[in-house]
Amino acid sequence: MDTIRASSKGQIVIPKAIREALDIRSGTELNVELLPGEGFKVTIRAANHAAHVARLAGSLAPRASKGRYAGLSDDEAVALAVREDDARVRAYARRGRRGRR
């Protein structure tokens, strides 16, 4: 059994072995339940994949009706958007490297 200590802000660190075993990463949502007279229980909150997909679909909706995304299937539009974003990030990185020479 691992022992942990709370910080002055009430924060605790989940031991690395437990984080790895439960695949807890940055952004993972956890539920905390008070157990009267015993302490508390922490469980991993179930991911809401439907809400995540809806947010992604909403972000692509304005692009679907016009421009280069018109007439493409959903998979093709997403692939094109990812390629364009990838190219944008690479171009930005190249500009940054040139300035450091």
N, C-alpha and C positions, 0 to 999 in steps of 0.2 A: 504494500500500500504506500502510495506517495503522500507526502505532507506538503501542503501549499500554504502560503501566507497572503493575507489581504494587504493591499497598499493603503496609504493614507486616504485615497479616493475610493476605497472599497473594491478595487479591481483585483482580480485573481488571474493567474496564468495557468492554463490547462497544460499539464506535462506533455512533452513532445511525444512520448510513446502513445499516450491516449489520443492526442490529435491525429497522429498517423494511423492508428488502428481504426478510428472512426471517420477518417478522411475529413477532418474539420480544417477548413482553410479560411483565409481572410474573407469576410462577407457571409460566412455560414451563420444562419440565424439559429439561435438556441432558445428554448423555452425554459423558464425558471419557475419552480413551484415551491411554495413554502409548506413545509411539513411541520405543523405545530408541535412544539416540544422536541423535535428531532433535528431540524436543520432545514436543508433545502435540497431539491432534486433538479438536475439539469438534463434536458433531453434535446436532441437535435430536432429542429422544426422541419416538418416535411416540406420539400420544395414544391412550389406551385408552378409547375411547368406550363400550364395553360395560360397563366397570367404573363409569364415571360414571353411566350410565343406571341401573345396578343400585343405586347409592347413592341416587339420586333416588327410585326406586321404593320402596326400603326406608323412606325417610323419610315416604312417603305411606301406606304399608301400614296403620299403626294407625288412620288416619282413614277408611279405606275401609269398615270393617265397622260403623261406628256414626255417628250424628249426621247432619249435613247432607250428608255425602259418600256416604252409603249409597244405592245404586241409580243412581249417576251413572256415566257412561262415564269412562274414564281421562282423556280430553281435557277433559271437563266438570269433573271433579274438580280437575285441575291448573289450569284457568282460574279456577275458583271460589277455590282456595287463593291464587292470584296476586292476584286482585282483593281478597280479604280482607287479604292482607299489604300491598298497596298502600294500602288505606284505613287500616290501622294505622299505617303510616309517615307518611302525610299528617297524621293526627290528632296524632301525636307531634310533627311539625314545627310544626303550628299552636300546640300548647301551648308550645313553646319560643319562638316569636315573641311570644306574648302576654306572656311574662315579661320580655322585653327592653325593653318600652316605657317 
